[in-house]
């Protein structure tokens, strides 16, 4: 019998659920939720990417699931200086979600080619979120700080304290004045995202905004598109309607879309027309 080569040995270990515990013993990855996480998230490529980050010292402790969705799962981790981190792992998804991703990529001038292979498309989607976070941060907007991206694994700032994530805007119970203030800050985010970062969030709402240390933190920006994207105006309008719907339920007096866009100074005429589309 021929001895197995190194790749064959690694692949065999990765097929076994015990491998997660093996990595846990050696690299302090703690068992997350249950073994179903392994099956859904940690395919060979992803597990080796996480293992690479651990070996390089970008993350040291890797703990349980913070959030889970069809697109990704987010895990709690610690960095080399014991700082709290969130590790977002993008999943190879079904055909319908693949079509959805392509809609947000196709027409964005920042991306010329759409990969044919699912894993390459997921990696591009992860890169898109990393770039969007960087652009928004550089524009002075409060988003989770992106630290590192490798393949489909994004390491970013954890929004919360001692492993407990901050409340979503949806989960808050504030007084009227606070909601009124947060409404204006959310509109301000939309304006600055367009004017400074040339981006439209594309899925803005009470589920994608956190309240931490009395300020709003805007997250989940993988779908955010350039203002030159064909759907930019449509997405901007949808974001605006979502925000108005939430805050109006809290008793806040909201404004009309046309009045809001006309109040934004310094916009290029074409951009103003796109947003009004």
C-alpha positions in Angstrom: 0.0 0.0 0.0 1.4 3.4 -1.0 1.8 5.9 1.9 -0.6 8.9 1.7 0.9 12.2 0.8 0.5 15.3 3.0 -2.6 16.6 1.2 -4.4 13.3 1.4 -3.7 13.1 5.2 -5.0 16.6 5.7 -8.1 15.9 3.6 -8.8 12.7 5.6 -8.6 14.6 8.9 -10.8 17.3 7.6 -13.5 14.8 6.8 -13.7 13.8 10.4 -15.6 15.9 12.9 -12.9 15.1 15.5 -10.6 17.4 13.5 -12.4 20.4 15.0 -11.5 19.2 18.5 -8.0 18.5 17.4 -7.6 22.1 16.3 -9.3 23.1 19.5 -6.7 21.4 21.6 -3.8 22.8 19.7 -5.1 26.3 18.9 -7.7 26.9 21.5 -10.7 26.9 19.2 -13.6 26.3 21.6 -16.4 24.0 20.5 -19.1 26.1 18.9 -22.8 25.3 19.4 -22.5 21.8 18.1 -20.9 19.8 15.3 -23.5 21.0 12.8 -21.4 24.2 12.7 -18.5 22.2 11.4 -20.5 20.6 8.6 -22.0 23.9 7.5 -19.1 26.3 7.8 -15.8 24.5 8.0 -15.1 22.9 4.7 -11.5 22.2 3.9 -10.7 25.6 2.3 -12.3 27.6 5.2 -10.8 25.6 8.0 -7.4 25.9 6.5 -7.9 29.7 6.2 -8.9 30.0 9.8 -6.0 27.7 10.8 -3.6 30.0 8.8 -4.9 33.0 10.7 -4.4 31.3 14.0 -0.8 30.3 13.0 0.0 33.8 11.9 -1.3 35.2 15.2 -4.1 37.4 13.8 -6.6 35.6 16.0 -5.9 33.4 19.1 -9.1 32.3 20.7 -12.0 31.3 18.5 -15.3 30.9 20.3 -19.1 30.4 19.8 -21.4 31.8 17.2 -22.6 35.4 17.5 -25.0 35.4 14.6 -26.0 33.1 11.8 -27.7 33.6 8.5 -28.0 32.1 5.0 -25.1 34.1 3.8 -22.6 33.8 6.7 -21.9 32.9 10.3 -20.2 35.2 12.7 -18.0 33.9 15.5 -16.5 35.6 18.6 -12.7 35.6 18.8 -9.8 37.3 20.6 -6.9 39.0 18.9 -3.1 38.9 19.7 -3.6 41.7 22.3 -6.7 40.1 23.7 -8.9 42.5 21.9 -12.4 41.3 21.1 -13.0 40.4 17.4 -15.8 39.2 15.2 -14.9 36.6 12.6 -17.4 36.5 9.7 -17.3 33.4 7.5 -19.1 33.6 4.2 -20.9 30.4 3.2 -21.1 28.7 -0.2 -24.8 29.2 -0.7 -27.6 28.0 -2.9 -28.3 29.1 -6.4 -30.9 31.7 -5.5 -28.6 33.6 -3.2 -25.8 33.3 -5.8 -28.2 35.1 -8.2 -28.8 37.8 -5.5 -25.1 38.3 -5.0 -24.5 38.7 -8.8 -27.2 41.4 -8.9 -25.3 43.5 -6.4 -21.9 42.9 -8.1 -22.9 43.2 -11.8 -22.9 46.9 -12.8 -20.6 48.0 -9.9 -17.7 49.6 -11.7 -15.3 48.3 -9.0 -15.8 44.8 -10.2 -15.2 43.9 -13.8 -15.6 40.1 -13.8 -18.0 37.8 -12.1 -16.4 34.5 -11.1 -18.0 31.3 -12.4 -17.0 29.1 -9.5 -19.1 29.4 -6.3 -16.1 29.6 -3.9 -14.5 32.4 -6.0 -17.8 34.3 -6.0 -18.1 33.9 -2.2 -14.5 35.2 -1.8 -15.3 38.2 -4.0 -18.4 38.9 -1.9 -16.2 38.8 1.2 -13.8 41.2 -0.4 -16.7 43.5 -1.4 -17.7 43.8 2.3 -14.1 44.3 3.4 -13.7 47.1 0.9 -17.0 48.7 1.7 -16.1 48.7 5.4 -12.8 50.3 4.7 -14.4 53.0 2.5 -17.0 53.8 5.1 -14.5 53.9 7.9 -12.2 56.2 5.8 -15.2 58.4 5.2 -15.5 58.9 9.0 -18.5 56.7 9.5 -19.0 54.3 12.4 -18.8 50.8 11.2 -17.0 47.7 12.6 -13.3 48.3 11.8 -12.1 45.7 9.3 -8.8 44.1 10.3 -8.0 41.3 7.9 -9.5 39.4 5.0 -8.3 36.0 3.8 -10.4 34.1 1.2 -13.9 34.0 2.7 -12.9 34.9 6.3 -13.2 38.5 7.5 -11.8 39.6 10.8 -13.3 42.8 12.2 -14.0 44.7 15.4 -16.5 43.1 17.7 -19.3 45.5 18.7 -20.1 44.7 22.3 -18.3 43.9 25.5 -17.0 40.7 27.1 -18.4 38.5 24.4 -21.9 40.0 24.5 -22.9 41.8 21.3 -24.4 45.3 21.4 -28.2 45.6 21.0 -29.6 46.0 17.6 -31.6 49.2 17.1 -34.6 46.8 16.8 -34.0 45.6 20.3 -33.8 49.1 22.0 -36.4 50.7 24.2 -35.5 54.4 24.2 -37.3 57.6 24.8 -38.7 59.8 22.0 -35.8 62.3 22.0 -33.2 59.5 21.6 -35.1 58.0 18.7 -35.5 61.4 17.2 -31.7 61.9 17.5 -30.9 58.5 16.1 -33.2 59.2 13.1 -31.2 62.2 12.2 -28.0 60.3 12.7 -29.2 57.5 10.4 -30.1 60.0 7.7 -26.7 61.6 8.2 -25.1 58.2 7.6 -26.9 57.8 4.4 -25.8 61.2 3.1 -22.2 60.8 4.1 -22.0 57.3 2.7 -23.1 58.7 -0.7 -21.1 61.9 -0.6 -17.8 60.7 1.0 -17.7 56.9 0.2 -19.8 56.9 -3.0 -21.8 54.0 -1.5 -25.5 53.1 -0.9 -25.9 50.6 2.0 -28.6 48.6 0.2 -30.1 46.8 3.3 -30.3 49.5 5.9 -32.8 49.0 8.7 -33.2 48.4 12.4 -31.6 44.9 12.1 -28.4 46.2 10.6 -27.7 49.0 13.1 -26.3 48.5 16.6 -26.5 50.9 19.5 -23.2 50.8 21.4 -21.8 53.4 23.9 -24.7 55.7 23.0 -23.8 55.8 19.3 -25.1 54.0 16.2 -22.9 51.4 14.5 -23.8 50.5 10.9 -22.9 47.0 9.8 -23.7 44.2 7.3 -22.5 46.1 4.2 -21.6 43.2 1.8 -24.5 44.3 -0.5 -23.6 48.0 -0.4 -23.1 49.3 -4.0 -21.4 52.2 -5.7 -23.6 55.2 -6.5 -22.9 54.3 -10.1 -24.6 51.0 -9.8 -27.8 50.7 -11.8 -29.8 49.8 -8.7 -28.3 52.6 -6.5 -31.3 54.8 -6.6 -33.7 51.9 -6.0 -31.7 50.7 -3.0 -31.3 54.2 -1.6 -35.1 54.6 -1.7 -35.6 51.2 -0.1 -33.2 52.1 2.7 -34.9 55.4 3.3 -38.4 53.8 3.4 -37.1 51.1 5.9 -35.7 53.8 8.2 -38.8 56.0 8.0 -41.0 53.0 8.7 -39.1 52.1 11.9 -38.8 55.6 13.3 -42.3 56.6 12.5 -43.5 53.7 14.6 -41.5 55.3 17.4 -43.4 58.5 17.0 -40.7 60.4 15.1 -41.8 62.8 12.4 -40.2 61.7 9.2 -39.6 63.5 6.0 -40.4 62.7 2.3 -37.7 61.2 0.1 -37.8 64.0 -2.4 -37.4 66.6 0.4 -34.5 64.6 1.9 -32.6 64.3 -1.4 -33.1 68.0 -2.2 -31.8 68.9 1.2 -28.4 67.2 0.4 -26.0 69.8 -0.7 -23.1 69.3 -3.0 -24.5 66.4 -5.0 -23.6 65.9 -8.6 -26.7 66.4 -10.8 -26.5 62.9 -12.2 -26.2 61.4 -8.7 -29.2 63.4 -7.5 -31.2 62.1 -10.5 -30.2 58.5 -9.7 -31.3 58.8 -6.1 -34.6 60.3 -7.2 -35.2 57.4 -9.7 
